[in-house]
Amino acid sequence: MRQKCCDRCELVIGLGCTCPPDGAAPTTRPIASPRQEWRSFPADAILISPRRYAHRPGACAHLSEELVTAPRWGWIPAPPAGLWDRLSTSCPAKATEGNTDRQAIRRCEDCQATVG
């Protein structure tokens, strides 16, 4: 049986997702916690989800290191300077490791708030 993931936070619905069932953004944001250090990825790596979101290691509370594995995820361990800021549909980030078919076209809002 395949588990359904939330389109907003990418967590399994009922197993970590706390988004409202109507798909609206949560009315309150969790208090930001300090960025957690990951062992498998450098802090400036860009992680690319199956839903084409870009994340930064340890920058959002809804993603843990053990979830970021190939072939589901792709990543860029040493992204070119400024790629995070340029990321868009016209300037996607293409994975160089893991699943190299993955491309991110938008940034995770929580990661963006943490790392800028």
Backbone torsions as a table, in degrees:
resi	resn	phi	psi	omega
1	MET	NA	129.1	-178.6
2	ARG	-87.8	133.6	-179.8
3	GLN	-85.6	140.4	-179.5
4	LYS	-88.5	130.2	179.0
5	CYS	-99.8	146.9	176.6
6	CYS	-69.1	136.3	178.5
7	ASP	-68.0	-27.8	-175.8
8	ARG	-83.8	-53.4	-174.0
9	CYS	-102.1	-11.2	177.7
10	GLU	70.7	9.9	175.6
11	LEU	-89.4	160.4	178.6
12	VAL	-68.0	130.4	179.5
13	ILE	-64.9	127.3	-177.9
14	GLY	88.3	-9.2	179.7
15	LEU	-130.8	51.2	177.6
16	GLY	130.7	-30.8	179.6
17	CYS	-71.0	128.8	177.7
18	THR	-118.4	16.4	179.0
19	CYS	-72.0	149.2	177.5
20	PRO	-60.1	145.1	-176.9
21	PRO	-64.6	-20.7	-179.8
22	ASP	-79.8	0.3	178.3
23	GLY	87.1	-3.2	179.1
24	ALA	-71.4	156.1	176.4
25	ALA	-68.0	145.0	176.8
26	PRO	-56.9	144.1	-177.5
27	THR	-75.6	-25.7	176.6
28	THR	-123.8	142.3	178.7
29	ARG	-95.3	141.7	176.6
30	PRO	-63.8	152.9	177.7
31	ILE	-64.8	130.1	-177.8
32	ALA	-64.6	132.3	175.9
33	SER	-101.3	160.5	179.1
34	PRO	-61.2	149.9	179.9
35	ARG	-63.9	131.2	-178.9
36	GLN	-94.2	139.7	-179.9
37	GLU	-80.2	133.8	176.3
38	TRP	-103.3	154.5	-178.4
39	ARG	-92.3	-32.8	-172.8
40	SER	-87.1	-17.2	-175.3
41	PHE	-132.3	139.6	174.1
42	PRO	-66.7	154.8	-176.1
43	ALA	-59.3	-30.0	-177.9
44	ASP	-93.2	4.9	177.7
45	ALA	-63.1	153.7	172.6
46	ILE	-110.6	124.1	179.8
47	LEU	-101.3	134.6	-173.9
48	ILE	-117.6	117.3	-176.4
49	SER	-82.2	165.1	176.2
50	PRO	-62.0	-21.9	-179.9
51	ARG	-94.3	13.2	173.3
52	ARG	72.7	25.0	173.6
53	TYR	-93.6	144.2	173.7
54	ALA	-98.7	135.4	178.0
55	HIS	-126.0	162.6	172.2
56	ARG	-116.8	139.0	-178.3
57	PRO	-55.7	124.9	176.0
58	GLY	75.3	4.1	-174.9
59	ALA	-90.2	-13.3	178.3
60	CYS	-132.7	146.4	-175.2
61	ALA	-77.0	-17.1	-175.6
62	HIS	-89.7	7.6	-179.6
63	LEU	-133.3	129.7	177.9
64	SER	-114.5	155.8	-174.8
65	GLU	-57.2	-38.3	-176.7
66	GLU	-69.6	-14.4	176.9
67	LEU	-80.9	-21.3	-174.8
68	VAL	-88.9	89.2	-179.4
69	THR	-136.1	150.6	172.4
70	ALA	-77.5	149.7	7.1
71	PRO	-91.5	1.6	-178.4
72	ARG	-68.9	-37.8	-175.7
73	TRP	-115.3	155.5	169.7
74	GLY	-123.5	166.7	179.6
75	TRP	-157.3	162.9	176.4
76	ILE	-124.1	101.8	-175.4
77	PRO	-67.8	-29.6	-179.9
78	ALA	-134.6	76.5	-176.6
79	PRO	-68.3	150.7	175.6
80	PRO	-60.2	149.1	179.4
81	ALA	-55.6	133.0	175.6
82	GLY	84.6	-5.2	-178.3
83	LEU	-60.9	-41.5	179.3
84	TRP	-56.2	-44.1	-178.0
85	ASP	-72.4	-31.7	-178.3
86	ARG	-83.1	-14.2	-171.8
87	LEU	-52.7	125.2	-179.9
88	SER	-168.6	-178.7	176.9
89	THR	-64.6	-31.1	179.3
90	SER	-85.5	-13.5	178.2
91	CYS	-138.6	70.4	-178.5
92	PRO	-71.4	156.0	174.5
93	ALA	-97.6	119.8	-178.6
94	LYS	-99.4	128.3	-179.4
95	ALA	-60.8	139.3	176.6
96	THR	-107.2	-12.8	177.4
97	GLU	-141.4	169.2	-174.8
98	GLY	70.7	-133.0	175.5
99	ASN	-82.4	100.4	-175.0
100	THR	-76.1	0.1	172.8
101	ASP	-84.0	-12.5	-177.6
102	ARG	-73.5	139.4	173.9
103	GLN	-135.1	135.5	176.4
104	ALA	-100.8	138.4	178.9
105	ILE	-121.4	-2.5	177.9
106	ARG	-151.2	156.1	-179.5
107	ARG	-95.4	145.5	171.0
108	CYS	-62.1	130.6	-178.3
109	GLU	-61.8	-39.1	-179.4
110	ASP	-68.6	-40.9	176.8
111	CYS	-63.6	-42.2	179.4
112	GLN	-60.5	-42.1	179.9
113	ALA	-65.9	-32.9	-178.3
114	THR	-78.2	-46.4	-174.3
115	VAL	-100.6	-13.1	179.5
116	GLY	84.8	NA	NA
